[in-house]
Each structure stands twice: as C-alpha cells, then as structure tokens.
Amino acid sequence: MTTKLSNAQIAWRAAQDIQDGAYVNLGIGFPEMVAKFKPDGREVIYHTENGILDFGEAPAAGEEDWDLINAGKKAVTLNPGASFFHHADSFAMVRGGHLDVAILGAYEVAENGDLANWSTGPGSVPAVGGAMDLVHGAKRVCVITDHVTKKGEPKLVKKCSLPLTGVGCVTTVYTSLAVIDIVNSRFVLREKLPGMSVEELQAVTGAELVIDGPVKDLIVPEV
C-alpha cells in the first residue's frame, strides 16, 4: 500500500480547514495535536471542557503551571483575554451550539455519520464522557484517524459495531489516506494520496466511496 500519512500530517491537514475566528474543541489525545498546526495569521479560540476559553501553546518543559491544564490533563498557557468558568458553564457552551468545530478521534465512522470513539473493553475509559455532548453541540464535527485499524481492518464502515458516541454527527473525516466528507449518508471522496488509486482506497474502506466532482491530491508537508 502507498505510504500513509503520519499522525502529525493528518493533524496538519485538519488544521488547514479551521476558519479564522473559529471556536474549537479538540478531543483528548491525538486531536490535541491539531493546535500545533494552526496556520500563521489565523485566529482560533480553543475551548476545553474543564473550563478554559482561549488557551495557548503548551509551555516549555519545566515551566508548566499545573493549575492550568486542559481536559486531557496536559499543561497549557493562556492567551491575552482568556477566561475561566465552571464545568457546567463549559458544557452549556457546548450544548448551546456555541462551538464552530469539534475535532475527535474514532474507532469507527459509519457512512451515515455515526461515530464510535469510546469502548468498554479492557483498558478503556469506562464511559463516553463529554464527546457525546460535543458531537451534537458543535456546528461541525471532524474526525482524525488512521484509515484502518492495527489489524488492517477498515475504520470507515457501513454501520458501526461499537457503542455509539453520536448518531449522524460527523461531517468530515481526515485519515492517513484521504479526506472524506459525509453527505446525504454517503462517504464522498475529496482528497486521496496521489500514489493511490481510488480502487486501492476502496479496498480498505468498509463502505462505498462516492466520487462527486474532482478528487484532489492529498499533499502535506513533512511535519
């Protein structure tokens, strides 16, 4: 198979589509990497469920203030004008539709936009957490993920087999092989790695890929 994108490259590609002035929540773990690749000159206001709006870059090693952390318990800095608020107020922002974008990881994404990104299996977090609010409160829900599992099985499927985080909520998926929009309950291919044919991509995708207009080359820098 054509060499796939690294996690950092997937995060870079997703960051390019965040609009100037957007209010954005990044899921715990891999999605937090998106913040590193904010395009120069573009303002993005990051929100975290534990009650910070407009946090900045991660502090240098040894300069952390552990009273300032995001929902993933990672140290953050504050931008001028940043604010703090109660956990309940934070979720009121989410549920009230005040976030423009939520970017999350995934175990499975179905062609109708269903998302499964939590599991009750061994070593897993024993609850869905705030993701269930984010996927229905944010105006756009984007997923960043490897295209297949460690066993080579498709993560983009016709129907999710794992517990759902949300129903019909995902708008765009950025994978290690492609960029795919979900439109009218179908996977619409927008970009793919230039060295990979549509047929090769379809072979590792668990539902039909629809071609609706030009398919661009998925080209990212070494990051």
Secondary structure, 3 states (H helix, E strand, C coil): CCCCCCHHHHHHHHHCCCCCCEEEEECCCHHHHHHHHCCCCCCEEEEECCCEEEECCCCCCCCCCCCCECCCCCECCEEEEEEECCHHHHHHHHHCCCCCEEEECCCEEECCCCEECCCCCCCCCCCCCCHHHHHHHCCEEEEEECCECCCCCECEECCCCCCCCECCCCCEEEECCEEEEEECCEEEEEEECCCCCHHHHHHCCECCEECCCCCEECCCCCC
